[in-house]
Amino acid sequence: MKSKYLMAPMHGYTNHFLRKFMSSMGADYVFSEMLHVESLKHNKELLERNFPLKEENIIIQLVGENPLPFISSIKNINETVEYAGIDLNAGCPSSVINKTGAGYELLKRKEVMLEILKNIKRYSNGTTSVKIRILEDKEKTIELIKELKDYVDFITIHPRTKEQGYSGEIDYEFVKVVRKRVDLPIVLSGNLDEFNSRKLKVLTGADSLMYGRKALQNPNIFRIMKGLELNRAPISEYIEEYKRFGKPEGLSYLKMHLIEMIKGRKKSKEIKTRISRAKSDEEVLGIIQDIL
Ligand SMILES: Cc1cc2nc3c(=O)[nH]c(=O)nc-3n(C[C@H](O)[C@H](O)[C@H](O)COP(=O)(O)O)c2cc1C
């Protein structure tokens, strides 16, 4: 995972259509939104719905609290989907996920987490990775990362604690320390944009960069970072592709994607309200067409 640009896993956003779109915009790897292993282990239909198209560059992110269901889920995935890797979510701060011991709480259940990663490594057809945040005790986090090294091909660090959610100050210095002390490829996640990326890659020593909210607002970010030609407004390309695909998925994804892409435009609040109230794909696309 050297000098790659990745689309972050984003629950409610990174469906297969957005992943394909971000790949066409230049993302080297695209993460699925987190999928719970309990819901995947016997459910091929769910897998077919989530991964209807071939995506060689997809990293499927799994979330769960017990090691065993990871085995049955990955076996099921292997029979249904082509993928580049399986990622473990060990950073989700949601109380619904955390109360069972999954997501961020896994960072405090080291033995279970290592057992899960062992299972992923054994059964995955691709890379094994984990996405983490920082524990309150930074030294403890570094000691944990040292142990993860034997189980994963790379690690993604979103250097915030659980309590910071998605808006607290990001501890890039922490990533720099990890880089110095652990020999493991690092993907950096957190507030990256086209202006700060290069500086933060040098500062932290991260191998690759992951984009979340900024990529949703400006999918051109991958083209900008890779020096590719910027030929069209991403929103126009998105709509064209959407129509070409023949309404690929639920209305809520379409609304979420377009609301992000119009942020910062004139009257974006008013348009957001109109989109939110729309009852069909056609209605949403009509509203957007008005402002293009
Ligand atoms: C709406 C939303 C959904 C997210 N869903 C996930 C998820 O499913 N799995 C995960 O590991 N991180 C998830 N994240 C965290 C992002 O992947 C990323 O680490 C974080 O937003 C910081 O990056 P950014 O500033 O580039 O958005 C989510 C973040 C947001 C805002």
The ligand as a Tripos MOL2 file, in Angstrom:
@<TRIPOS>MOLECULE
LIG
   31    33     1     0     0
SMALL
NO_CHARGES

@<TRIPOS>ATOM
      1 C1        -21.0340    9.5730    7.6810 C.3       1 LIG1
      2 C2        -19.7690    8.8180    8.0130 C.ar      1 LIG1
      3 C3        -19.7830    7.4170    7.9370 C.ar      1 LIG1
      4 C4        -18.6240    6.6950    8.2550 C.ar      1 LIG1
      5 N1        -18.6510    5.3210    8.1780 N.ar      1 LIG1
      6 C5        -17.5230    4.6140    8.4630 C.ar      1 LIG1
      7 C6        -17.4960    3.1860    8.3430 C.ar      1 LIG1
      8 O1        -18.4880    2.5340    7.9600 O.2       1 LIG1
      9 N2        -16.3350    2.5520    8.6750 N.ar      1 LIG1
     10 C7        -15.1960    3.2350    9.0890 C.ar      1 LIG1
     11 O2        -14.1770    2.6190    9.3740 O.2       1 LIG1
     12 N3        -15.2040    4.5850    9.1820 N.ar      1 LIG1
     13 C8        -16.3180    5.2750    8.8690 C.ar      1 LIG1
     14 N4        -16.2810    6.6490    8.9230 N.ar      1 LIG1
     15 C9        -15.0070    7.3420    9.1890 C.3       1 LIG1
     16 C10       -14.2980    7.7010    7.8660 C.3       1 LIG1
     17 O3        -13.9240    6.5380    7.1520 O.3       1 LIG1
     18 C11       -13.0360    8.5760    8.1090 C.3       1 LIG1
     19 O4        -12.0870    7.8400    8.8340 O.3       1 LIG1
     20 C12       -13.3750    9.8560    8.8700 C.3       1 LIG1
     21 O5        -14.5440   10.4620    8.3550 O.3       1 LIG1
     22 C13       -12.2250   10.8620    8.7880 C.3       1 LIG1
     23 O6        -11.9100   11.1400    7.4430 O.3       1 LIG1
     24 P1        -12.4600   12.4390    6.6200 P.3       1 LIG1
     25 O7        -12.1450   13.6540    7.4400 O.co2     1 LIG1
     26 O8        -11.6710   12.3630    5.3310 O.co2     1 LIG1
     27 O9        -13.9260   12.2620    6.4190 O.co2     1 LIG1
     28 C14       -17.4370    7.3720    8.6390 C.ar      1 LIG1
     29 C15       -17.4500    8.7760    8.6960 C.ar      1 LIG1
     30 C16       -18.5880    9.4900    8.3930 C.ar      1 LIG1
     31 C17       -18.5350   11.0040    8.4730 C.3       1 LIG1
@<TRIPOS>BOND
     1     1     2 1
     2     2     3 ar
     3     2    30 ar
     4     3     4 ar
     5     4     5 ar
     6     4    28 ar
     7     5     6 ar
     8     6     7 ar
     9     6    13 1
    10     7     8 2
    11     7     9 ar
    12     9    10 ar
    13    10    11 2
    14    10    12 ar
    15    12    13 ar
    16    13    14 ar
    17    14    15 1
    18    14    28 ar
    19    15    16 1
    20    16    17 1
    21    16    18 1
    22    18    19 1
    23    18    20 1
    24    20    21 1
    25    20    22 1
    26    22    23 1
    27    23    24 1
    28    24    25 2
    29    24    26 1
    30    24    27 1
    31    28    29 ar
    32    29    30 ar
    33    30    31 1
@<TRIPOS>SUBSTRUCTURE
     1 LIG1         1 GROUP 0 **** ****
